[in-house]
């Protein structure tokens, strides 16, 4: 499992300008079964995506994000192994 933490490196107006295509990209991650949860950071300095899959697949996905392509945000990809979950989220455990 991965935490994808993106941090804006340009003005929010740049992010807003590319938000529609970024959200289409996010939807594609859900459609592929890679993304489990996503949302904005508060304060709005970027976003976070909880993802699953192999590292190469995740890195390829991140490289295809319009925010990456247009230099809007940098990603930090952190892999972790969920060993304990609340009831109902057992599928997240390795």
Secondary structure, DSSP 8 states (H G I E B T S, - for coil): -EEEEEEE-S-HHHHHHTHHHHHHHHHHHHHTT-EEEEEE-SSSSEEEEEE-S-HHHHHHHHHTSHHHHTT-EEEEEEE--B----TT-GGGB-
